[in-house]
Amino acid sequence: MLKFVELQLGQGWVAEPNAPQPEVSVAGSKVNVCFRSHRPVRDEKPSGILRALNLFSKAGPKFDETWGTLSFICCCRWRWDDTNDHEWYKVDGHGRYSGIAPRWGEFYELVGHDPIRDAVPWETIQEDTANSRHFLYYFRDETLEFMAEEWSFIPSLTV
């Protein structure tokens, strides 16, 4: 049975929901996806009169924003699909995992038998290995999939 395991990039980072602008680069068997990301920033709790005034504030949450790089190590193959959030939510949506994956806009590892994984073309780097794992990231306007042994995420805090 196919299972979707939701993965966290770490330290609260997520893809920017409205315009992540992912860019893929391949270097040997390493595939990097650079995209706009953000994480919530905790404000210091105001005290006294400032706390009372803060109750009436219409300010939304604050975020750290930066570009981040999601790397897939020992990547055997990858694919870029233009399935977006509109297609995914349709009853007859064109996303292969529409109606199966828990939520749009998340990063998953797919674990278990997947009879539809190879029903679409992939960019092949090398043959899958015994340690290959299936990763899937739903961005706003595209879906990216990777068969790789490992992944890591590094935010570019110097931007």
C-alpha positions in Angstrom: 0.0 0.0 0.0 1.3 3.4 -0.9 1.9 5.8 2.0 2.6 9.5 1.9 5.1 10.6 4.6 5.1 14.4 5.1 8.7 15.7 5.4 9.7 19.0 7.0 12.5 21.1 5.5 13.6 22.0 9.0 13.5 25.0 11.3 10.0 25.9 10.1 11.0 26.6 6.5 8.4 26.0 3.8 8.1 26.9 0.1 6.7 30.4 -0.4 3.1 29.5 -1.2 2.3 32.1 -3.8 5.4 32.3 -6.0 8.1 29.8 -5.1 9.8 30.0 -8.5 11.6 26.7 -8.4 14.7 26.3 -10.5 16.3 22.9 -11.1 20.0 22.2 -11.7 21.7 18.9 -12.2 25.4 18.2 -11.3 26.2 14.5 -11.8 23.9 12.5 -9.6 23.0 15.5 -7.4 19.9 17.5 -8.3 19.3 20.9 -6.7 16.0 22.7 -6.5 16.4 26.4 -5.6 13.1 28.1 -4.6 11.8 31.0 -2.6 11.0 30.0 1.0 9.9 31.5 4.2 9.3 30.7 7.9 7.3 32.5 10.6 9.2 34.8 12.9 8.3 34.9 16.6 7.7 38.5 17.8 8.6 39.4 21.4 5.4 39.5 23.4 4.6 43.1 24.2 3.8 44.0 27.8 1.7 46.7 29.5 0.0 49.2 27.3 1.6 47.9 24.1 0.0 44.5 24.8 -3.4 46.1 25.1 -2.9 48.1 21.9 -1.6 44.9 20.1 -5.1 43.3 20.6 -6.4 45.8 18.0 -3.6 45.4 15.6 -4.4 44.1 12.1 -0.8 43.2 11.3 -0.4 39.7 10.0 2.3 37.3 11.0 5.9 38.2 10.1 8.1 35.9 8.0 11.8 35.4 7.3 12.1 35.1 3.5 14.9 33.8 1.5 15.9 31.4 -1.3 16.5 27.9 -0.2 18.2 24.9 -1.9 16.7 21.4 -1.7 19.3 18.9 -2.8 18.7 15.3 -3.8 21.8 13.2 -3.3 22.5 10.1 -5.4 19.5 11.1 -7.6 18.7 8.5 -10.2 15.9 10.3 -12.0 13.6 13.3 -11.6 10.6 14.9 -13.3 8.9 18.3 -13.6 5.1 18.2 -14.1 2.9 21.2 -14.7 0.1 19.9 -12.5 -0.9 22.9 -10.4 -3.2 23.4 -7.4 -6.2 24.1 -9.7 -5.8 20.7 -11.5 -5.1 18.9 -8.2 -8.3 20.0 -6.5 -10.6 19.1 -9.5 -12.6 15.9 -9.1 -11.3 14.7 -12.4 -7.9 16.4 -11.9 -4.9 15.4 -14.0 -2.5 15.0 -11.0 -1.5 11.4 -10.7 -1.8 11.6 -6.9 -4.9 13.9 -6.8 -7.3 12.5 -4.2 -4.5 10.2 -2.7 -2.0 12.7 -1.3 -3.1 14.3 2.0 -2.5 18.0 1.0 -1.3 20.2 -1.8 1.8 22.3 -1.3 3.7 19.8 0.8 6.9 17.8 0.6 6.4 14.0 0.8 8.3 10.8 0.6 6.2 8.1 -1.0 6.7 4.7 0.6 5.4 1.3 -0.6 4.3 -0.1 -3.9 3.4 2.6 -6.4 1.8 1.2 -9.5 1.6 4.6 -11.3 5.1 5.9 -10.6 6.5 4.7 -14.0 3.4 5.7 -16.0 5.0 9.0 -16.9 8.3 10.0 -18.5 11.3 10.9 -16.2 14.7 12.6 -16.8 17.0 9.7 -16.1 20.5 10.1 -14.7 21.3 6.5 -13.9 19.4 3.3 -12.9 17.5 3.3 -9.6 19.5 1.8 -6.7 18.3 -0.5 -3.9 18.4 2.6 -1.7 16.4 4.9 -4.0 13.5 6.7 -2.4 10.6 8.5 -4.1 10.2 12.2 -3.1 7.4 14.5 -4.3 7.1 18.3 -3.8 3.9 20.1 -4.7 4.7 23.7 -5.5 2.0 26.2 -6.4 2.2 25.8 -10.2 4.2 22.6 -10.7 5.0 19.3 -9.2 8.5 17.9 -8.9 9.4 14.3 -8.2 12.8 12.6 -7.5 14.1 9.1 -7.1 17.2 9.7 -4.8 18.9 8.1 -1.8 18.8 11.2 0.4 17.9 14.9 0.6 18.9 18.0 2.4 17.6 21.6 2.6 19.8 24.7 3.2 18.3 28.2 3.4 20.4 31.0 2.0 20.4 33.3 5.0 22.7 35.8 3.3 20.1 37.0 0.7 
